[in-house]
Amino acid sequence: MIFRLMGRDYEAAVISAGFCGFMLGTTANSMANMDALARRHGFSVRAFLIAPIIGAFLIDLCNALVISTFAQFVGR
């Protein structure tokens, strides 16, 4: 699904590998998956730029909002 949404090209394949890494748990897994694919088939600048930004920055912001919302809900 991610592959089709991202454009069905090589960069979409690398981003899909990164997405599989996110589903395994962390941004580090994502980067390792993309690195393994890039070492074998070539580097993808866009994928290596997008994945860390989404994985490290935006997900952390969402987690902070969710945790503080639940903390307020439980504290009542």
C-alpha positions in Angstrom: 0.0 0.0 0.0 2.8 2.4 0.9 4.6 1.5 -2.3 1.6 2.5 -4.4 0.9 5.7 -2.4 4.5 6.9 -2.8 4.6 6.5 -6.6 5.7 3.0 -7.5 9.3 3.7 -8.1 12.6 2.8 -6.5 12.3 5.6 -3.9 8.9 4.3 -3.0 10.4 0.8 -2.4 13.0 2.3 -0.1 10.4 4.3 1.8 8.3 1.1 2.1 11.2 -0.7 3.6 11.5 2.2 6.1 7.8 1.9 6.9 8.3 -1.8 7.7 11.1 -0.8 10.1 8.8 1.6 11.8 6.3 -1.2 12.2 9.0 -3.2 13.9 9.3 -0.5 16.6 11.8 2.3 16.1 13.3 4.8 13.7 16.6 2.8 14.0 14.9 -0.2 12.5 13.6 1.9 9.7 17.0 3.2 8.9 18.6 -0.2 9.1 16.0 -1.6 6.6 16.5 1.3 4.2 20.3 1.0 4.6 20.2 -2.7 3.7 18.2 -2.0 0.6 20.3 0.9 -0.4 23.6 -1.0 0.0 22.3 -3.6 -2.5 20.5 -1.5 -5.0 21.6 2.1 -4.6 21.0 5.2 -2.4 17.7 7.1 -2.3 18.1 10.7 -1.1 14.4 11.4 -0.7 13.8 8.3 1.4 16.7 8.9 3.7 15.5 12.5 4.2 11.8 11.7 4.7 12.0 8.7 7.0 14.1 10.2 9.9 12.0 13.4 9.8 8.7 11.5 10.1 10.0 8.8 12.4 12.0 10.9 14.9 10.3 14.3 14.9 6.6 14.0 14.0 6.1 10.8 15.9 7.7 12.2 19.0 5.4 15.2 18.9 2.3 13.0 18.5 3.5 10.8 21.4 3.9 13.8 23.6 0.4 15.0 22.8 -1.1 11.5 23.4 0.7 11.0 26.7 -0.2 14.4 28.1 -3.8 13.9 27.1 -4.0 10.5 28.8 -2.2 11.8 31.8 -4.8 14.6 32.2 -7.6 12.1 31.7 -6.3 9.7 34.3 -5.5 12.5 36.8 -9.1 13.5 37.0 
